[in-house]
Structure formats: structure tokens, C-alpha cells
Amino acid sequence: MTAVSASFGSAEALSASTDESLRLWDLHEGTCVITLAGQCDAVVTDFGARQALSGGEDGRLRLWDLRTQCCVA
């Protein structure tokens, strides 16, 4: 794991991992509910907007829609 983004008052966290994935976690259940594929070393989230921004060593930023589980930019 290279990074984690969580928010107070949210039951979710998003992690970035060395296996080039992002994982959305349900903190109450302790389970992974979404896995997204894409190089990432850092991550920030807006859980209210259901979006995440990840960045990798390749210098690229990716904007993720957590509702559709797709990279949108």
C-alpha cells in the first residue's frame, strides 16, 4: 500500500497499492467493495462527489468516478 485517503464521518477509505490498483474499503465491514486498475502512488478523494484523483510515478493524474468505477480523465 502506498497511500490511503479517508474522511471523518465517512465509512469508506480508498487505498493505492503497489500492484497498480485502487481499492475502496467499507470500514464498517472491513471489506473491499471496488477495485480499480491503474498505476497510482497517491490518492485523494471527495466521497460526497464520489470522485477520486490518483497520481503515479509516470507523472499522470487520473480522475475516477466511484459510481461508475471508470477513469473519466
N, C-alpha and C positions, 0 to 999 in steps of 0.2 A: 504494500500500500504506500502510495506516495503523497496522498493528500486526502483530507476529509473536509466536507462542508456540512455544517448543521446549523439549525436556527433554534433559538429558545422559543418554546411554545409549539414547536413542530415535533411530530412523532416520526420524522424522517431524517436521514442523513444520506449524503452522496459521497462515495469514495472513488478515488482514482487509484489505479493499480499498475504495477509493472508488467502485467500481462496485457496491457493496452486496452483496458476496459474501464468503464464507469459503472458503478453499481449503486442503485437506490435501495436503501435499507428501511424496513419498518422497524423502528426502535422498540416498539411495544412487543412485537413478536420475535424480534431478533432474526428476521429472515430477509433475504434479498428478494425484492419484488420486480426489479427491472435490471437487465444487464445491457449496456450499450457498448458497441465496439468502436474503438478509435483511440489513437495514441493520445495519452494525456498524462501530464505530470502535476498539473494544478487544476483546481476546480472551484468555482463559486456558484452559488445557487440563489434563485428567487423562488422559493417554494410557493408563494402566493400566486405568482405568474406561471408556475410550472415550467420554468426555464432554468437551464444551467449553461455556464460558459466554461469550456475546458481549454487548456493550452498544453502543447507538447514541446519536446526538445527540437522539433522540426520548425519551430517558430510560428506555427499556425494556431489560430484560435478557432474553436468550433462552438456554435450556439446550438443547444439541444432543446427540443420541445419535449418535455417529460410526459405530456398527454399522448402524443403520437409516437414517442420513442424514436424520433428521427432527428438527424442533424439538419438544421434549416439554414445554416450559414457557416 
